[in-house]
Structure formats: C-alpha cells, structure tokens
Amino acid sequence: MVFLTSTSNPIWDSVLCQFLFRWLTKVY
C-alpha cells in the first residue's frame, strides 16, 4: 500500500490503509 503514502496527510493514509485492508480481507 505504498501508493497511498503519496498524500500529504499521514492520518488520511492510515485510514485508507485500514479501509483497504478490511475490504481485502472481506473479499478473500
């Protein structure tokens, strides 16, 4: 999830990473 770190807000990056991780775990 390195592509998410391009944003200027680290907190937003964390939220996006958590959201993507949960979505991926639901898919698989």
Buried (B, 14 or more C-beta within 10 A) or exposed (E): EEEBEEEEEEEEBEEBEEEEEEEEEEEE
